[in-house]
Amino acid sequence: MPLKLGPAGVPLSCKGRTIVEGMDDITVLGLETMEIQTVRQVQPHHFDQYWQAGILSHKTDFEMNVHGPYYGELLGSRRERNRTLSKMESTMQVGKIVNARHMVCHVGPYGEYDPGTEANEEVANILAGVVERVKSIWGQEGEEEDYAAFPWVHEAEPTLVAVETSGQQELWGTVEEVLEVCNHVPGTVPVLNMAHIHARGHGRLKTSEDYAELFDQARETFGGKTFYCHFAGVEHRMGNAQHYTQIKKSDLKFEPFAEYLAEEGDWMDITIISDSPLLEHDAMYMVQHYDKARQRLLEIRARDERRMKLAAESGIDIEELARREKEQAEARKQSLESDKEKIVAEMSKTPAQKKIEAKKAEEAKKAEGAKKAEKKPTKKKDDGKMMSFDDDDEEFDDLF
C-alpha cells in the first residue's frame, strides 16, 4: 500500500526556514511529502523558493501540496466570495510553480444557506469554476516553450482541488457534504481531516472499526482508492474543534488508524499530513506506529501459518489446536494473577503484621532446629584403651 507521510510546513527542526531546506530535512527523516501553508497573502519574493521547490519535486518525485486560506467565505455575499476566490488564485499560482498534487481549501460558514441540497449545489458550482481556473493556468497545449522552466506543467496532471472537512458545526463541511460535492465535481478530491471529523462527531473515531466505516463510506460515495488526509490531536467540546494538540495528549489516537491501514489498507493510495503543533515529530510518531502495526500483523500471520502446519502434522483439527493453546494461555494467566495477588497481599501488610510474622517464623525455625538436635545419634564414649590388632574379635575379622 502506497503510504506517504509528512508535515504541514517546514519542519520545526530545520535550521533554515526555506521550503527547499525543509524538503531536504523531510527526506532525511524518511518522510515523503509536505504541505506548503499559503494560508495568508502570498508575497512576490516567495516565488523564487517556490520555483526551486518545484524543480526539486519534479526531479525527485517528492510529493508537494499546498494549503489555501484557512478562512473561506464561498457561501457568503458576492464581496466575501470574491475576496476568498482572490486568495485562492494566489494559491493556484503557487500550486503550479511547486508542482503541487493537491490544493486544500475551506468553504467556510453556511451563511444564508441551510445545510442541505441547496448549499451543496452552490458549493459544487463554485468549485467547478475553481477547477476550470486551475486547468487554464496550468498550461495549454502548444505553449511548451513558454513554460520551459516548468516542465511538469505539460508532463504532469493539474493540481487537484482538495475540499477539507470542517471541525465546527456552523461551517459547511461534514463528511457527507464533502463526499457528495466531490462526487459531482471532477477534478476535486475530499480531504478527510481526522481531527475535524472526530471533533464534529463528538469523539467519533476511537477504534479501527470506526476508521473502516469512514473509508467504506468514502469509497461507496466518492469511489476510487486515492485519499488525502490530515491528522493531529485535537481538543474539542460540544461537537466543535477547539485547537490542535500533539497526538499523545488527545483522545484521538493514531494506533487504531495504523491498525486499520495495516490490516485493510492494501487497496489504498493514501497521503497523511501531520497538522500537529509538533509537525515532523508527530509525523515520525505515526510512521513508527504504522510500522509496529505491520509487524504485529506479520507476527499474527506467521503464528496462524505455524498453527496450521502443526495441526496438519499432528493430525488434529485447527480449532482443537487453538482451544488447547487458549487453555495453556489461560493457565499461564491464572498463574501470573496468583503471583500478583501474593505480591499485592504482601505489600498491603502493616509493619506490625510483618513484625509478628517474622517473629513466628523465627520461633518456628528455632523449634525445627531443636527437633533436629534431638534426633542426632550420640557418640560412644572412649574407654581409653588402645586398639589391638591381635584381638580375636569377630567385628575385626569381618573387615578382612
C-alpha positions as CSV (number, residue, x, y, z in Angstrom):
1,M,0.0,0.0,0.0
2,P,1.5,3.4,-1.0
3,L,1.5,5.5,2.2
4,K,3.1,8.9,2.3
5,L,3.6,10.9,5.5
6,G,4.8,14.4,6.0
7,P,4.4,17.7,8.0
8,A,2.2,20.7,7.2
9,G,5.0,23.2,6.6
10,V,8.8,23.4,7.1
11,P,9.9,21.1,9.9
12,L,10.5,22.7,13.3
13,S,13.9,21.1,13.5
14,C,15.0,22.7,10.2
15,K,17.8,25.2,10.7
16,G,17.0,27.0,7.5
17,R,13.4,28.2,7.0
18,T,13.1,27.9,3.3
19,I,10.9,25.3,1.6
20,V,13.9,23.6,-0.2
21,E,15.8,23.2,3.1
22,G,12.6,21.8,4.6
23,M,12.3,19.3,1.8
24,D,15.9,18.1,2.4
25,D,15.2,17.6,6.2
26,I,11.9,15.8,5.5
27,T,13.7,13.4,3.1
28,V,16.5,12.7,5.7
29,L,13.8,11.8,8.3
30,G,12.4,9.2,5.9
31,L,9.2,11.2,5.1
32,E,7.9,11.6,1.6
33,T,5.7,14.6,1.3
34,M,4.9,18.1,2.7
35,E,2.1,20.7,2.6
36,I,3.1,24.3,2.0
37,Q,1.0,26.7,4.0
38,T,-0.2,29.7,1.9
39,V,-2.9,30.5,4.5
40,R,-2.2,34.2,4.3
41,Q,-1.4,36.5,1.4
42,V,1.4,35.1,-0.8
43,Q,4.3,37.5,-1.1
44,P,6.1,38.0,-4.5
45,H,9.6,37.4,-3.0
46,H,8.5,33.9,-2.1
47,F,8.1,32.8,-5.7
48,D,11.8,32.1,-6.2
49,Q,11.9,29.5,-3.5
50,Y,8.6,28.1,-4.8
51,W,10.2,27.5,-8.2
52,Q,13.2,25.9,-6.7
53,A,10.9,23.6,-4.7
54,G,9.0,22.7,-7.9
55,I,12.2,21.8,-9.7
56,L,13.3,19.6,-6.8
57,S,9.9,18.0,-6.5
58,H,9.8,17.2,-10.2
59,K,13.3,15.6,-10.3
60,T,12.9,13.5,-7.1
61,D,9.2,12.6,-7.2
62,F,8.7,14.3,-3.9
63,E,5.0,15.0,-3.4
64,M,4.2,18.6,-2.9
65,N,0.9,20.0,-1.7
66,V,-0.4,23.5,-0.9
67,H,-3.0,24.7,1.6
68,G,-5.1,27.8,0.7
69,P,-6.6,30.3,3.1
70,Y,-7.9,28.9,6.4
71,Y,-10.8,31.3,6.4
72,G,-13.1,31.0,3.4
73,E,-16.5,32.5,2.7
74,L,-17.6,30.8,-0.5
75,L,-21.2,30.8,0.7
76,G,-21.2,34.4,1.7
77,S,-22.1,37.6,-0.2
78,R,-20.6,38.3,-3.6
79,R,-18.0,40.5,-2.0
80,E,-17.0,37.9,0.5
81,R,-16.9,35.2,-2.1
82,N,-14.7,37.2,-4.5
83,R,-12.3,38.0,-1.7
84,T,-12.0,34.3,-1.0
85,L,-11.5,33.4,-4.6
86,S,-8.9,36.1,-4.9
87,K,-6.9,34.5,-2.2
88,M,-7.4,31.1,-3.8
89,E,-6.0,32.5,-7.1
90,S,-2.6,33.1,-5.4
91,T,-2.7,29.5,-4.0
92,M,-3.4,28.2,-7.5
93,Q,-0.4,30.0,-8.9
94,V,1.8,28.6,-6.1
95,G,0.5,25.2,-6.8
96,K,1.5,25.4,-10.4
97,I,5.0,26.7,-9.6
98,V,5.8,24.0,-6.9
99,N,4.2,21.1,-8.9
100,A,1.5,20.6,-6.2
101,R,-0.6,17.5,-6.3
102,H,-3.4,18.9,-4.1
103,M,-4.6,22.4,-3.3
104,V,-6.5,22.3,0.0
105,C,-9.3,24.7,0.6
106,H,-12.1,25.5,3.1
107,V,-15.6,26.5,2.1
108,G,-16.5,28.4,5.3
109,P,-19.8,29.2,7.1
110,Y,-23.2,28.3,5.7
111,G,-24.1,32.0,5.5
112,E,-27.6,32.4,4.4
113,Y,-28.0,28.8,3.4
114,D,-29.3,25.9,5.5
115,P,-27.4,22.6,5.5
116,G,-28.7,20.5,2.7
117,T,-29.0,20.1,-1.1
118,E,-29.2,23.9,-1.9
119,A,-25.9,24.7,-0.1
120,N,-24.2,21.7,-1.7
121,E,-25.3,22.6,-5.2
122,E,-23.9,26.2,-4.7
123,V,-20.6,24.8,-3.4
124,A,-20.4,22.4,-6.3
125,N,-21.0,25.2,-8.9
126,I,-18.3,27.4,-7.3
127,L,-15.7,24.6,-7.1
128,A,-16.4,23.6,-10.7
129,G,-15.3,27.1,-11.7
130,V,-12.2,26.8,-9.5
131,V,-11.2,23.5,-11.2
132,E,-11.6,25.2,-14.6
133,R,-9.4,28.0,-13.5
134,V,-6.7,25.6,-12.3
135,K,-6.7,23.9,-15.7
136,S,-6.5,27.2,-17.5
137,I,-3.4,28.4,-15.6
138,W,-1.7,25.1,-15.6
139,G,-0.7,25.4,-19.3
140,Q,-2.2,25.0,-22.7
141,E,-1.1,22.6,-25.5
142,G,1.4,24.2,-27.8
143,E,2.8,26.5,-25.1
144,E,5.7,24.2,-24.0
145,E,8.3,26.8,-24.9
146,D,6.7,29.4,-22.7
147,Y,7.0,27.0,-19.8
148,A,10.5,25.7,-20.4
149,A,11.3,26.4,-16.7
150,F,8.3,24.4,-15.6
151,P,8.5,21.1,-17.4
152,W,5.9,19.5,-15.1
153,V,3.2,21.8,-16.4
154,H,2.9,19.7,-19.6
155,E,4.1,16.4,-18.2
156,A,2.0,16.1,-15.0
157,E,-1.7,16.4,-14.3
158,P,-3.1,19.7,-13.0
159,T,-3.4,20.3,-9.3
160,L,-6.5,18.6,-7.7
161,V,-8.8,20.9,-5.7
162,A,-9.0,19.2,-2.3
163,V,-12.0,20.1,-0.2
164,E,-11.4,19.8,3.5
165,T,-13.9,18.6,6.1
166,S,-14.6,21.2,8.8
167,G,-14.5,20.9,12.6
168,Q,-17.2,23.4,13.5
169,Q,-20.9,22.9,13.5
170,E,-21.6,26.3,11.8
171,L,-19.2,25.6,9.0
172,W,-20.0,23.8,5.8
173,G,-18.0,20.6,5.5
174,T,-19.4,17.4,7.1
175,V,-18.1,14.1,5.7
176,E,-21.4,13.6,3.8
177,E,-21.4,17.1,2.3
178,V,-17.7,16.9,1.2
179,L,-18.1,13.4,-0.3
180,E,-21.3,14.4,-2.2
181,V,-19.8,17.5,-3.7
182,C,-16.5,15.9,-4.7
183,N,-18.5,13.0,-6.3
184,H,-20.3,15.5,-8.6
185,V,-17.3,17.8,-9.5
186,P,-14.5,16.2,-11.5
187,G,-11.1,17.5,-10.5
188,T,-11.9,17.6,-6.8
189,V,-11.0,15.2,-4.0
190,P,-12.1,15.0,-0.4
191,V,-9.7,15.9,2.4
192,L,-10.5,13.7,5.4
193,N,-9.3,15.8,8.4
194,M,-9.5,13.2,11.1
195,A,-9.2,15.7,13.9
196,H,-12.2,17.7,12.5
197,I,-14.2,14.5,11.9
198,H,-13.5,13.3,15.4
199,A,-14.5,16.6,17.0
200,R,-17.6,17.2,14.9
201,G,-18.7,13.6,15.6
202,H,-18.3,14.1,19.4
203,G,-15.3,11.7,19.6
204,R,-16.3,9.5,16.7
205,L,-13.0,7.9,15.8
206,K,-12.0,5.5,18.6
207,T,-11.4,2.1,17.1
208,S,-10.1,0.6,13.9
209,E,-13.8,-0.3,13.0
210,D,-14.6,3.4,13.1
211,Y,-12.0,4.1,10.5
212,A,-13.1,1.2,8.4
213,E,-16.7,2.6,8.5
214,L,-15.4,6.0,7.4
215,F,-13.4,4.8,4.5
216,D,-16.1,2.4,3.4
217,Q,-18.4,5.4,3.3
218,A,-15.9,7.4,1.3
219,R,-15.3,4.5,-1.1
220,E,-19.1,4.0,-1.7
221,T,-19.9,7.7,-2.1
222,F,-16.8,9.1,-3.8
223,G,-15.1,5.9,-5.2
224,G,-11.5,5.5,-6.1
225,K,-8.6,4.4,-4.0
226,T,-6.6,7.7,-3.6
227,F,-7.1,9.5,-0.3
228,Y,-5.7,12.7,1.2
229,C,-5.9,13.0,5.0
230,H,-4.9,15.4,7.8
231,F,-4.1,14.0,11.3
232,A,-3.4,15.7,14.6
233,G,-4.5,15.6,18.2
234,V,-7.5,17.8,19.0
235,E,-9.2,19.5,21.9
236,H,-13.0,19.5,21.2
237,R,-16.2,20.4,23.0
238,M,-19.9,20.1,22.1
239,G,-19.0,18.9,18.6
240,N,-16.6,21.7,17.8
241,A,-12.8,21.6,17.5
242,Q,-11.1,24.0,19.8
243,H,-7.4,23.6,18.7
244,Y,-4.9,21.1,17.6
245,T,-2.7,19.3,20.1
246,Q,0.1,16.7,19.9
247,I,-1.3,13.3,19.3
248,K,-0.2,11.8,22.7
249,K,-2.3,14.4,24.6
250,S,-5.5,13.9,22.7
251,D,-8.3,11.4,22.9
252,L,-7.9,10.9,19.1
253,K,-5.3,8.1,18.9
254,F,-3.3,7.1,15.8
255,E,-2.9,3.5,16.9
256,P,-6.4,2.4,15.7
257,F,-5.9,4.2,12.4
258,A,-2.5,2.5,12.0
259,E,-4.1,-0.9,12.8
260,Y,-6.8,-0.3,10.1
261,L,-4.2,0.7,7.5
262,A,-2.0,-2.3,8.2
263,E,-4.9,-4.8,8.2
264,E,-7.2,-3.5,5.5
265,G,-5.4,-0.7,3.7
266,D,-3.7,-2.6,0.9
267,W,-6.1,-1.2,-1.7
268,M,-5.5,2.4,-0.7
269,D,-3.1,5.1,-2.0
270,I,-3.1,7.5,0.9
271,T,-1.2,10.7,1.9
272,I,-1.3,11.8,5.5
273,I,-0.3,15.3,6.6
274,S,0.6,16.0,10.2
275,D,-1.2,19.1,11.4
276,S,0.1,18.6,14.9
277,P,1.9,21.5,16.6
278,L,4.9,19.1,16.7
279,L,4.8,18.7,12.9
280,E,7.5,16.3,11.8
281,H,7.8,14.8,15.3
282,D,4.2,13.5,15.2
283,A,4.7,12.5,11.6
284,M,7.6,10.3,12.7
285,Y,5.4,9.1,15.6
286,M,2.8,8.0,13.1
287,V,5.4,6.2,10.9
288,Q,6.6,4.3,14.0
289,H,3.1,3.2,15.0
290,Y,2.3,2.1,11.4
291,D,5.5,0.0,11.3
292,K,4.5,-1.6,14.7
293,A,1.1,-2.4,13.4
294,R,2.5,-4.0,10.3
295,Q,5.0,-6.0,12.4
296,R,2.1,-7.2,14.6
297,L,0.1,-8.3,11.6
298,L,3.1,-10.2,10.2
299,E,3.5,-12.0,13.6
300,I,-0.2,-12.9,13.7
301,R,0.0,-14.3,10.1
302,A,3.2,-16.3,10.9
303,R,1.5,-17.7,14.1
304,D,-1.5,-18.8,12.1
305,E,0.7,-20.5,9.5
306,R,2.6,-22.3,12.2
307,R,-0.6,-23.4,13.8
308,M,-1.9,-24.8,10.5
309,K,1.3,-26.6,9.9
310,L,1.4,-28.1,13.4
311,A,-2.3,-29.2,13.1
312,A,-1.5,-30.9,9.9
313,E,1.5,-32.7,11.3
314,S,-0.4,-33.8,14.5
315,G,-3.5,-34.9,12.6
316,I,-5.8,-32.7,14.7
317,D,-8.3,-30.0,13.8
318,I,-7.1,-26.4,13.8
319,E,-9.9,-25.4,16.1
320,E,-8.9,-28.1,18.6
321,L,-5.3,-26.8,18.5
322,A,-6.4,-23.3,19.0
323,R,-8.5,-24.5,22.0
324,R,-5.5,-26.2,23.6
325,E,-3.4,-23.1,23.1
326,K,-6.1,-21.0,24.7
327,E,-6.3,-23.3,27.7
328,Q,-2.5,-23.1,28.1
329,A,-2.6,-19.3,27.9
330,E,-5.4,-19.2,30.5
331,A,-3.4,-21.3,32.8
332,R,-0.4,-19.0,32.4
333,K,-2.6,-16.0,33.0
334,Q,-4.0,-17.5,36.2
335,S,-0.6,-18.4,37.5
336,L,0.6,-14.8,36.9
337,E,-2.5,-13.4,38.6
338,S,-2.0,-15.7,41.6
339,D,1.6,-14.5,41.9
340,K,0.4,-10.9,41.6
341,E,-2.1,-11.3,44.3
342,K,0.5,-12.7,46.6
343,I,2.8,-9.7,45.9
344,V,-0.1,-7.3,46.5
345,A,-1.1,-9.0,49.7
346,E,2.5,-8.9,51.0
347,M,2.8,-5.2,50.1
348,S,-0.5,-4.4,51.8
349,K,0.6,-5.8,55.2
350,T,1.2,-3.3,58.0
351,P,4.6,-3.1,59.7
352,A,3.1,-4.7,62.9
353,Q,1.8,-7.6,60.9
354,K,5.2,-8.1,59.2
355,K,6.9,-8.0,62.7
356,I,4.5,-10.6,64.1
357,E,5.0,-12.9,61.1
358,A,8.8,-12.5,61.3
359,K,8.7,-13.5,65.0
360,K,6.6,-16.5,64.3
361,A,8.9,-17.6,61.5
362,E,11.9,-17.2,63.8
363,E,10.3,-19.3,66.6
364,A,9.4,-22.0,64.0
365,K,12.9,-22.1,62.8
366,K,14.2,-22.5,66.4
367,A,11.8,-25.3,67.1
368,E,12.8,-27.1,63.9
369,G,16.5,-26.8,64.9
370,A,15.8,-28.2,68.4
371,K,13.9,-31.1,66.9
372,K,16.8,-32.0,64.6
373,A,19.2,-31.9,67.6
374,E,17.1,-34.5,69.4
375,K,17.2,-36.9,66.5
376,K,21.0,-36.7,66.1
377,P,22.7,-40.0,67.3
378,T,25.1,-39.9,70.4
379,K,28.7,-40.9,70.0
380,K,30.2,-43.9,72.1
381,K,32.4,-42.9,75.0
382,D,36.1,-43.6,74.6
383,D,37.3,-46.1,77.4
384,G,40.9,-45.0,77.0
385,K,42.1,-48.4,75.7
386,M,44.2,-48.7,72.5
387,M,43.0,-50.8,69.6
388,S,44.7,-54.2,69.3
389,F,45.0,-56.0,66.0
390,D,45.9,-59.2,67.8
391,D,42.4,-59.5,69.4
392,D,40.2,-62.3,68.0
393,D,37.1,-60.1,67.9
394,E,34.6,-61.1,65.2
395,E,34.0,-57.5,64.4
396,F,37.5,-57.0,63.1
397,D,37.6,-60.4,61.4
398,D,34.8,-59.3,59.1
399,L,36.9,-56.4,57.9
400,F,39.5,-58.8,56.3
